[in-house]
Amino acid sequence: MPQLQKASRFYSDKGFWHKVSKLATKATLEALEKVLILYYCFKDPATPAKEKSIILVALGYFIMPIDAIPDILPGGLVDDLSVLTIAAAKITNSISDWHIKQARQKLNKLRHKD
């Protein structure tokens, strides 16, 4: 659990949903889908603490206003997508069909909100 506490200082639900909604119209679908899958996996009580700490680091990086390539630049989500892809690969055994289904439903809602 100490890893989880350290990682959580870079993450907040409020920051997460703010960034997701801001990028819903301009981010690639692949990036947002990975973000949402990781989010739902993190929220699942069945996900082990070690995997949750990996997810927190990735989601924390995603919502940080300062990163390797600023998101406002063309290709600015490349570094975020790389971090998210690595995190997803490391926790792949914890990702369930339910996480994927929830992520896709939320992504559809975000894309079609008026």
N, CA, C and O atoms as a GROMACS GRO file, in nm:
protein
  456
    1MET      N    1   0.079  -0.121   0.000
    1MET     CA    2   0.000   0.000   0.000
    1MET      C    3   0.084   0.128   0.000
    1MET      O    4   0.034   0.230  -0.047
    2PRO      N    5   0.207   0.128   0.050
    2PRO     CA    6   0.285   0.252   0.044
    2PRO      C    7   0.302   0.304  -0.098
    2PRO      O    8   0.299   0.425  -0.121
    3GLN      N    9   0.320   0.213  -0.195
    3GLN     CA   10   0.334   0.255  -0.335
    3GLN      C   11   0.207   0.326  -0.381
    3GLN      O   12   0.212   0.426  -0.451
    4LEU      N   13   0.094   0.272  -0.341
    4LEU     CA   14  -0.035   0.328  -0.380
    4LEU      C   15  -0.051   0.469  -0.323
    4LEU      O   16  -0.100   0.558  -0.393
    5GLN      N   17  -0.011   0.489  -0.200
    5GLN     CA   18  -0.021   0.622  -0.138
    5GLN      C   19   0.071   0.722  -0.207
    5GLN      O   20   0.032   0.837  -0.229
    6LYS      N   21   0.193   0.680  -0.241
    6LYS     CA   22   0.286   0.769  -0.310
    6LYS      C   23   0.231   0.808  -0.447
    6LYS      O   24   0.236   0.925  -0.486
    7ALA      N   25   0.180   0.710  -0.519
    7ALA     CA   26   0.128   0.736  -0.654
    7ALA      C   27   0.005   0.824  -0.652
    7ALA      O   28  -0.017   0.901  -0.745
    8SER      N   29  -0.076   0.813  -0.548
    8SER     CA   30  -0.203   0.886  -0.544
    8SER      C   31  -0.186   1.036  -0.534
    8SER      O   32  -0.282   1.110  -0.560
    9ARG      N   33  -0.069   1.085  -0.498
    9ARG     CA   34  -0.051   1.230  -0.487
    9ARG      C   35  -0.053   1.298  -0.624
    9ARG      O   36  -0.069   1.420  -0.632
   10PHE      N   37  -0.038   1.222  -0.732
   10PHE     CA   38  -0.040   1.278  -0.867
   10PHE      C   39  -0.176   1.263  -0.935
   10PHE      O   40  -0.194   1.306  -1.048
   11TYR      N   41  -0.270   1.201  -0.865
   11TYR     CA   42  -0.398   1.168  -0.928
   11TYR      C   43  -0.514   1.222  -0.846
   11TYR      O   44  -0.510   1.223  -0.723
   12SER      N   45  -0.617   1.267  -0.916
   12SER     CA   46  -0.744   1.300  -0.850
   12SER      C   47  -0.856   1.271  -0.949
   12SER      O   48  -0.839   1.286  -1.070
   13ASP      N   49  -0.970   1.228  -0.897
   13ASP     CA   50  -1.086   1.204  -0.983
   13ASP      C   51  -1.126   1.332  -1.056
   13ASP      O   52  -1.159   1.328  -1.175
   14LYS      N   53  -1.125   1.443  -0.985
   14LYS     CA   54  -1.165   1.570  -1.044
   14LYS      C   55  -1.074   1.607  -1.162
   14LYS      O   56  -1.122   1.644  -1.269
   15GLY      N   57  -0.944   1.596  -1.142
   15GLY     CA   58  -0.849   1.625  -1.251
   15GLY      C   59  -0.864   1.529  -1.367
   15GLY      O   60  -0.853   1.568  -1.483
   16PHE      N   61  -0.889   1.403  -1.334
   16PHE     CA   62  -0.906   1.301  -1.438
   16PHE      C   63  -1.024   1.335  -1.528
   16PHE      O   64  -1.009   1.342  -1.650
   17TRP      N   65  -1.143   1.356  -1.469
   17TRP     CA   66  -1.263   1.380  -1.549
   17TRP      C   67  -1.256   1.514  -1.621
   17TRP      O   68  -1.311   1.528  -1.730
   18HIS      N   69  -1.190   1.612  -1.562
   18HIS     CA   70  -1.171   1.741  -1.630
   18HIS      C   71  -1.092   1.722  -1.759
   18HIS      O   72  -1.131   1.772  -1.865
   19LYS      N   73  -0.980   1.651  -1.750
   19LYS     CA   74  -0.896   1.630  -1.868
   19LYS      C   75  -0.967   1.544  -1.972
   19LYS      O   76  -0.960   1.573  -2.091
   20VAL      N   77  -1.034   1.438  -1.928
   20VAL     CA   78  -1.105   1.351  -2.022
   20VAL      C   79  -1.211   1.430  -2.098
   20VAL      O   80  -1.220   1.418  -2.220
   21SER      N   81  -1.291   1.509  -2.027
   21SER     CA   82  -1.397   1.582  -2.096
   21SER      C   83  -1.340   1.689  -2.189
   21SER      O   84  -1.397   1.718  -2.294
   22LYS      N   85  -1.227   1.748  -2.149
   22LYS     CA   86  -1.163   1.850  -2.233
   22LYS      C   87  -1.108   1.790  -2.363
   22LYS      O   88  -1.111   1.854  -2.468
   23LEU      N   89  -1.060   1.668  -2.354
   23LEU     CA   90  -0.997   1.605  -2.470
   23LEU      C   91  -1.092   1.518  -2.551
   23LEU      O   92  -1.055   1.467  -2.657
   24ALA      N   93  -1.213   1.500  -2.503
   24ALA     CA   94  -1.306   1.408  -2.568
   24ALA      C   95  -1.330   1.440  -2.715
   24ALA      O   96  -1.358   1.351  -2.795
   25THR      N   97  -1.319   1.566  -2.751
   25THR     CA   98  -1.345   1.602  -2.891
   25THR      C   99  -1.219   1.605  -2.976
   25THR      O  100  -1.227   1.599  -3.098
   26LYS      N  101  -1.101   1.615  -2.912
   26LYS     CA  102  -0.981   1.625  -2.993
   26LYS      C  103  -0.880   1.512  -2.972
   26LYS      O  104  -0.789   1.496  -3.052
   27ALA      N  105  -0.894   1.436  -2.867
   27ALA     CA  106  -0.801   1.326  -2.842
   27ALA      C  107  -0.834   1.209  -2.933
   27ALA      O  108  -0.946   1.195  -2.981
   28THR      N  109  -0.736   1.128  -2.955
   28THR     CA  110  -0.763   1.008  -3.034
   28THR      C  111  -0.851   0.914  -2.953
   28THR      O  112  -0.842   0.909  -2.830
   29LEU      N  113  -0.934   0.841  -3.022
   29LEU     CA  114  -1.021   0.745  -2.954
   29LEU      C  115  -0.939   0.639  -2.882
   29LEU      O  116  -0.977   0.594  -2.774
   30GLU      N  117  -0.828   0.600  -2.942
   30GLU     CA  118  -0.742   0.498  -2.881
   30GLU      C  119  -0.691   0.544  -2.744
   30GLU      O  120  -0.692   0.467  -2.648
   31ALA      N  121  -0.648   0.668  -2.736
   31ALA     CA  122  -0.595   0.720  -2.610
   31ALA      C  123  -0.705   0.726  -2.504
   31ALA      O  124  -0.685   0.681  -2.391
   32LEU      N  125  -0.820   0.782  -2.540
   32LEU     CA  126  -0.928   0.792  -2.443
   32LEU      C  127  -0.980   0.656  -2.400
   32LEU      O  128  -1.015   0.636  -2.284
   33GLU      N  129  -0.985   0.562  -2.492
   33GLU     CA  130  -1.031   0.429  -2.454
   33GLU      C  131  -0.935   0.366  -2.353
   33GLU      O  132  -0.979   0.307  -2.254
   34LYS      N  133  -0.806   0.379  -2.376
   34LYS     CA  134  -0.707   0.326  -2.280
   34LYS      C  135  -0.720   0.394  -2.145
   34LYS      O  136  -0.715   0.328  -2.041
   35VAL      N  137  -0.737   0.525  -2.147
   35VAL     CA  138  -0.753   0.601  -2.022
   35VAL      C  139  -0.873   0.548  -1.945
   35VAL      O  140  -0.863   0.522  -1.825
   36LEU      N  141  -0.984   0.532  -2.012
   36LEU     CA  142  -1.106   0.488  -1.944
   36LEU      C  143  -1.098   0.344  -1.898
   36LEU      O  144  -1.150   0.311  -1.791
   37ILE      N  145  -1.035   0.257  -1.975
   37ILE     CA  146  -1.016   0.118  -1.931
   37ILE      C  147  -0.933   0.116  -1.803
   37ILE      O  148  -0.967   0.047  -1.707
   38LEU      N  149  -0.824   0.191  -1.803
   38LEU     CA  150  -0.741   0.198  -1.683
   38LEU      C  151  -0.818   0.255  -1.565
   38LEU      O  152  -0.805   0.207  -1.452
   39TYR      N  153  -0.898   0.356  -1.589
   39TYR     CA  154  -0.978   0.418  -1.483
   39TYR      C  155  -1.073   0.315  -1.420
   39TYR      O  156  -1.076   0.301  -1.298
   40TYR      N  157  -1.148   0.244  -1.502
   40TYR     CA  158  -1.243   0.147  -1.448
   40TYR      C  159  -1.172   0.029  -1.382
   40TYR      O  160  -1.222  -0.027  -1.285
   41CYS      N  161  -1.058  -0.008  -1.433
   41CYS     CA  162  -0.979  -0.113  -1.368
   41CYS      C  163  -0.931  -0.064  -1.231
   41CYS      O  164  -0.933  -0.140  -1.134
   42PHE      N  165  -0.890   0.062  -1.222
   42PHE     CA  166  -0.846   0.119  -1.095
   42PHE      C  167  -0.959   0.122  -0.993
   42PHE      O  168  -0.938   0.092  -0.876
   43LYS      N  169  -1.078   0.158  -1.038
   43LYS     CA  170  -1.193   0.168  -0.947
   43LYS      C  171  -1.246   0.032  -0.901
   43LYS      O  172  -1.322   0.025  -0.804
   44ASP      N  173  -1.208  -0.073  -0.968
   44ASP     CA  174  -1.255  -0.209  -0.935
   44ASP      C  175  -1.186  -0.258  -0.808
   44ASP      O  176  -1.063  -0.266  -0.803
   45PRO      N  177  -1.263  -0.291  -0.704
   45PRO     CA  178  -1.202  -0.340  -0.579
   45PRO      C  179  -1.122  -0.469  -0.598
   45PRO      O  180  -1.036  -0.501  -0.515
   46ALA      N  181  -1.149  -0.542  -0.704
   46ALA     CA  182  -1.078  -0.668  -0.729
   46ALA      C  183  -0.938  -0.648  -0.786
   46ALA      O  184  -0.858  -0.741  -0.787
   47THR      N  185  -0.907  -0.528  -0.833
   47THR     CA  186  -0.774  -0.501  -0.890
   47THR      C  187  -0.672  -0.492  -0.777
   47THR      O  188  -0.691  -0.416  -0.683
   48PRO      N  189  -0.564  -0.571  -0.786
   48PRO     CA  190  -0.462  -0.570  -0.680
   48PRO      C  191  -0.394  -0.434  -0.665
   48PRO      O  192  -0.384  -0.357  -0.760
   49ALA      N  193  -0.348  -0.405  -0.544
   49ALA     CA  194  -0.285  -0.276  -0.512
   49ALA      C  195  -0.165  -0.246  -0.602
   49ALA      O  196  -0.144  -0.131  -0.640
   50LYS      N  197  -0.087  -0.347  -0.636
   50LYS     CA  198   0.031  -0.325  -0.721
   50LYS      C  199  -0.012  -0.271  -0.858
   50LYS      O  200   0.048  -0.177  -0.911
   51GLU      N  201  -0.116  -0.331  -0.914
   51GLU     CA  202  -0.166  -0.285  -1.043
   51GLU      C  203  -0.228  -0.146  -1.032
   51GLU      O  204  -0.215  -0.063  -1.122
   52LYS      N  205  -0.296  -0.122  -0.919
   52LYS     CA  206  -0.356   0.010  -0.898
   52LYS      C  207  -0.248   0.119  -0.891
   52LYS      O  208  -0.269   0.230  -0.939
   53SER      N  209  -0.134   0.087  -0.834
   53SER     CA  210  -0.027   0.188  -0.827
   53SER      C  211   0.028   0.218  -0.967
   53SER      O  212   0.061   0.333  -0.996
   54ILE      N  213   0.037   0.118  -1.052
   54ILE     CA  214   0.080   0.139  -1.191
   54ILE      C  215  -0.021   0.227  -1.264
   54ILE      O  216   0.016   0.320  -1.337
   55ILE      N  217  -0.148   0.198  -1.243
   55ILE     CA  218  -0.254   0.276  -1.307
   55ILE      C  219  -0.251   0.421  -1.258
   55ILE      O  220  -0.264   0.513  -1.338
   56LEU      N  221  -0.233   0.440  -1.129
   56LEU     CA  222  -0.229   0.576  -1.074
   56LEU      C  223  -0.116   0.659  -1.134
   56LEU      O  224  -0.134   0.777  -1.164
   57VAL      N  225  -0.002   0.596  -1.151
   57VAL     CA  226   0.111   0.669  -1.212
   57VAL      C  227   0.075   0.710  -1.355
   57VAL      O  228   0.098   0.824  -1.394
   58ALA      N  229   0.018   0.617  -1.430
   58ALA     CA  230  -0.018   0.648  -1.570
   58ALA      C  231  -0.126   0.754  -1.579
   58ALA      O  232  -0.116   0.847  -1.659
   59LEU      N  233  -0.231   0.741  -1.497
   59LEU     CA  234  -0.338   0.840  -1.500
   59LEU      C  235  -0.291   0.974  -1.445
   59LEU      O  236  -0.334   1.080  -1.490
   60GLY      N  237  -0.203   0.969  -1.346
   60GLY     CA  238  -0.145   1.092  -1.293
   60GLY      C  239  -0.066   1.165  -1.400
   60GLY      O  240  -0.077   1.287  -1.414
   61TYR      N  241   0.014   1.090  -1.476
   61TYR     CA  242   0.089   1.151  -1.586
   61TYR      C  243  -0.006   1.211  -1.689
   61TYR      O  244   0.017   1.320  -1.741
   62PHE      N  245  -0.113   1.139  -1.718
   62PHE     CA  246  -0.212   1.184  -1.816
   62PHE      C  247  -0.273   1.318  -1.775
   62PHE      O  248  -0.292   1.405  -1.860
   63ILE      N  249  -0.304   1.337  -1.647
   63ILE     CA  250  -0.373   1.460  -1.607
   63ILE      C  251  -0.278   1.572  -1.566
   63ILE      O  252  -0.322   1.686  -1.546
   64MET      N  253  -0.149   1.544  -1.552
   64MET     CA  254  -0.054   1.649  -1.515
   64MET      C  255  -0.050   1.757  -1.623
   64MET      O  256  -0.044   1.725  -1.742
   65PRO      N  257  -0.055   1.883  -1.583
   65PRO     CA  258  -0.054   1.990  -1.684
   65PRO      C  259   0.081   2.004  -1.755
   65PRO      O  260   0.087   2.056  -1.867
   66ILE      N  261   0.186   1.958  -1.692
   66ILE     CA  262   0.320   1.966  -1.752
   66ILE      C  263   0.369   1.824  -1.777
   66ILE      O  264   0.374   1.743  -1.684
   67ASP      N  265   0.406   1.795  -1.900
   67ASP     CA  266   0.465   1.665  -1.930
   67ASP      C  267   0.568   1.680  -2.041
   67ASP      O  268   0.597   1.791  -2.084
   68ALA      N  269   0.622   1.568  -2.086
   68ALA     CA  270   0.733   1.571  -2.182
   68ALA      C  271   0.698   1.648  -2.309
   68ALA      O  272   0.778   1.729  -2.357
   69ILE      N  273   0.579   1.624  -2.363
   69ILE     CA  274   0.534   1.695  -2.482
   69ILE      C  275   0.400   1.761  -2.445
   69ILE      O  276   0.302   1.691  -2.421
   70PRO      N  277   0.395   1.894  -2.440
   70PRO     CA  278   0.269   1.961  -2.403
   70PRO      C  279   0.153   1.916  -2.492
   70PRO      O  280   0.166   1.908  -2.614
   71ASP      N  281   0.040   1.887  -2.429
   71ASP     CA  282  -0.076   1.833  -2.501
   71ASP      C  283  -0.132   1.930  -2.605
   71ASP      O  284  -0.199   1.886  -2.698
   72ILE      N  285  -0.106   2.059  -2.590
   72ILE     CA  286  -0.160   2.155  -2.686
   72ILE      C  287  -0.086   2.155  -2.819
   72ILE      O  288  -0.136   2.209  -2.918
   73LEU      N  289   0.032   2.095  -2.822
   73LEU     CA  290   0.110   2.087  -2.946
   73LEU      C  291   0.060   1.971  -3.032
   73LEU      O  292   0.007   1.874  -2.980
   74PRO      N  293   0.078   1.981  -3.164
   74PRO     CA  294   0.044   1.866  -3.250
   74PRO      C  295   0.127   1.745  -3.205
   74PRO      O  296   0.248   1.755  -3.185
   75GLY      N  297   0.062   1.633  -3.190
   75GLY     CA  298   0.130   1.513  -3.144
   75GLY      C  299   0.156   1.514  -2.994
   75GLY      O  300   0.232   1.431  -2.944
   76GLY      N  301   0.094   1.607  -2.924
   76GLY     CA  302   0.117   1.623  -2.781
   76GLY      C  303   0.068   1.510  -2.695
   76GLY      O  304   0.107   1.499  -2.578
   77LEU      N  305  -0.017   1.426  -2.748
   77LEU     CA  306  -0.067   1.313  -2.670
   77LEU      C  307   0.017   1.187  -2.690
   77LEU      O  308  -0.014   1.083  -2.632
   78VAL      N  309   0.121   1.195  -2.771
   78VAL     CA  310   0.203   1.077  -2.800
   78VAL      C  311   0.267   1.023  -2.673
   78VAL      O  312   0.267   0.902  -2.650
   79ASP      N  313   0.323   1.111  -2.591
   79ASP     CA  314   0.387   1.065  -2.468
   79ASP      C  315   0.284   1.008  -2.372
   79ASP      O  316   0.310   0.907  -2.305
   80ASP      N  317   0.166   1.073  -2.363
   80ASP     CA  318   0.061   1.022  -2.276
   80ASP      C  319   0.017   0.881  -2.322
   80ASP      O  320   0.002   0.790  -2.241
   81LEU      N  321  -0.003   0.867  -2.452
   81LEU     CA  322  -0.046   0.738  -2.507
   81LEU      C  323   0.060   0.630  -2.481
   81LEU      O  324   0.025   0.515  -2.453
   82SER      N  325   0.186   0.666  -2.490
   82SER     CA  326   0.294   0.570  -2.461
   82SER      C  327   0.288   0.522  -2.317
   82SER      O  328   0.298   0.402  -2.290
   83VAL      N  329   0.272   0.616  -2.224
   83VAL     CA  330   0.265   0.581  -2.082
   83VAL      C  331   0.142   0.493  -2.056
   83VAL      O  332   0.150   0.394  -1.984
   84LEU      N  333   0.029   0.530  -2.115
   84LEU     CA  334  -0.094   0.453  -2.096
   84LEU      C  335  -0.082   0.312  -2.154
   84LEU      O  336  -0.130   0.216  -2.094
   85THR      N  337  -0.018   0.300  -2.270
   85THR     CA  338   0.000   0.170  -2.334
   85THR      C  339   0.089   0.080  -2.250
   85THR      O  340   0.061  -0.039  -2.233
   86ILE      N  341   0.197   0.135  -2.197
   86ILE     CA  342   0.287   0.058  -2.112
   86ILE      C  343   0.214   0.012  -1.986
   86ILE      O  344   0.225  -0.104  -1.945
   87ALA      N  345   0.139   0.102  -1.925
   87ALA     CA  346   0.064   0.067  -1.804
   87ALA      C  347  -0.037  -0.045  -1.833
   87ALA      O  348  -0.047  -0.141  -1.757
   88ALA      N  349  -0.110  -0.031  -1.943
   88ALA     CA  350  -0.209  -0.133  -1.980
   88ALA      C  351  -0.142  -0.268  -2.003
   88ALA      O  352  -0.196  -0.372  -1.964
   89ALA      N  353  -0.026  -0.266  -2.066
   89ALA     CA  354   0.047  -0.392  -2.092
   89ALA      C  355   0.092  -0.457  -1.961
   89ALA      O  356   0.090  -0.579  -1.948
   90LYS      N  357   0.132  -0.376  -1.864
   90LYS     CA  358   0.179  -0.429  -1.737
   90LYS      C  359   0.067  -0.487  -1.651
   90LYS      O  360   0.090  -0.576  -1.569
   91ILE      N  361  -0.054  -0.438  -1.670
   91ILE     CA  362  -0.165  -0.485  -1.587
   91ILE      C  363  -0.269  -0.563  -1.666
   91ILE      O  364  -0.382  -0.581  -1.621
   92THR      N  365  -0.232  -0.608  -1.782
   92THR     CA  366  -0.328  -0.672  -1.874
   92THR      C  367  -0.410  -0.783  -1.810
   92THR      O  368  -0.527  -0.801  -1.845
   93ASN      N  369  -0.352  -0.858  -1.717
   93ASN     CA  370  -0.426  -0.967  -1.653
   93ASN      C  371  -0.537  -0.917  -1.561
   93ASN      O  372  -0.627  -0.993  -1.526
   94SER      N  373  -0.531  -0.791  -1.521
   94SER     CA  374  -0.633  -0.734  -1.434
   94SER      C  375  -0.745  -0.665  -1.511
   94SER      O  376  -0.848  -0.630  -1.453
   95ILE      N  377  -0.726  -0.646  -1.640
   95ILE     CA  378  -0.829  -0.581  -1.721
   95ILE      C  379  -0.933  -0.684  -1.761
   95ILE      O  380  -0.902  -0.786  -1.823
   96SER      N  381  -1.057  -0.656  -1.726
   96SER     CA  382  -1.166  -0.749  -1.757
   96SER      C  383  -1.252  -0.697  -1.871
   96SER      O  384  -1.241  -0.581  -1.911
   97ASP      N  385  -1.336  -0.784  -1.921
   97ASP     CA  386  -1.431  -0.744  -2.025
   97ASP      C  387  -1.524  -0.634  -1.973
   97ASP      O  388  -1.565  -0.546  -2.049
   98TRP      N  389  -1.557  -0.639  -1.843
   98TRP     CA  390  -1.642  -0.537  -1.782
   98TRP      C  391  -1.576  -0.400  -1.789
   98TRP      O  392  -1.642  -0.301  -1.822
   99HIS      N  393  -1.445  -0.392  -1.760
   99HIS     CA  394  -1.372  -0.265  -1.766
   99HIS      C  395  -1.378  -0.208  -1.909
   99HIS      O  396  -1.401  -0.088  -1.928
  100ILE      N  397  -1.358  -0.294  -2.006
  100ILE     CA  398  -1.360  -0.252  -2.146
  100ILE      C  399  -1.500  -0.204  -2.185
  100ILE      O  400  -1.514  -0.102  -2.252
  101LYS      N  401  -1.602  -0.278  -2.144
  101LYS     CA  402  -1.740  -0.242  -2.175
  101LYS      C  403  -1.775  -0.107  -2.113
  101LYS      O  404  -1.834  -0.021  -2.180
  102GLN      N  405  -1.740  -0.086  -1.986
  102GLN     CA  406  -1.768   0.041  -1.919
  102GLN      C  407  -1.698   0.156  -1.989
  102GLN      O  408  -1.755   0.263  -2.008
  103ALA      N  409  -1.572   0.132  -2.027
  103ALA     CA  410  -1.494   0.237  -2.094
  103ALA      C  411  -1.558   0.275  -2.228
  103ALA      O  412  -1.568   0.393  -2.260
  104ARG      N  413  -1.600   0.178  -2.302
  104ARG     CA  414  -1.660   0.206  -2.434
  104ARG      C  415  -1.794   0.277  -2.421
  104ARG      O  416  -1.826   0.365  -2.500
  105GLN      N  417  -1.871   0.238  -2.321
  105GLN     CA  418  -1.999   0.307  -2.298
  105GLN      C  419  -1.975   0.453  -2.261
  105GLN      O  420  -2.043   0.542  -2.312
  106LYS      N  421  -1.881   0.478  -2.172
  106LYS     CA  422  -1.850   0.615  -2.130
  106LYS      C  423  -1.794   0.696  -2.248
  106LYS      O  424  -1.830   0.813  -2.266
  107LEU      N  425  -1.709   0.635  -2.326
  107LEU     CA  426  -1.652   0.703  -2.442
  107LEU      C  427  -1.762   0.744  -2.539
  107LEU      O  428  -1.758   0.855  -2.593
  108ASN      N  429  -1.859   0.658  -2.562
  108ASN     CA  430  -1.972   0.690  -2.651
  108ASN      C  431  -2.052   0.806  -2.596
  108ASN      O  432  -2.094   0.894  -2.671
  109LYS      N  433  -2.073   0.809  -2.464
  109LYS     CA  434  -2.146   0.920  -2.402
  109LYS      C  435  -2.069   1.050  -2.418
  109LYS      O  436  -2.128   1.154  -2.448
  110LEU      N  437  -1.938   1.046  -2.396
  110LEU     CA  438  -1.855   1.166  -2.407
  110LEU      C  439  -1.853   1.220  -2.550
  110LEU      O  440  -1.856   1.341  -2.571
  111ARG      N  441  -1.847   1.132  -2.646
  111ARG     CA  442  -1.840   1.172  -2.786
  111ARG      C  443  -1.972   1.228  -2.836
  111ARG      O  444  -1.973   1.309  -2.929
  112HIS      N  445  -2.083   1.188  -2.776
  112HIS     CA  446  -2.213   1.229  -2.825
  112HIS      C  447  -2.284   1.328  -2.736
  112HIS      O  448  -2.404   1.353  -2.753
  113LYS      N  449  -2.212   1.386  -2.640
  113LYS     CA  450  -2.279   1.483  -2.552
  113LYS      C  451  -2.298   1.615  -2.628
  113LYS      O  452  -2.216   1.653  -2.712
  114ASP      N  453  -2.403   1.680  -2.597
  114ASP     CA  454  -2.433   1.808  -2.664
  114ASP      C  455  -2.417   1.921  -2.568
  114ASP      O  456  -2.437   2.037  -2.604
   0.00000   0.00000   0.00000
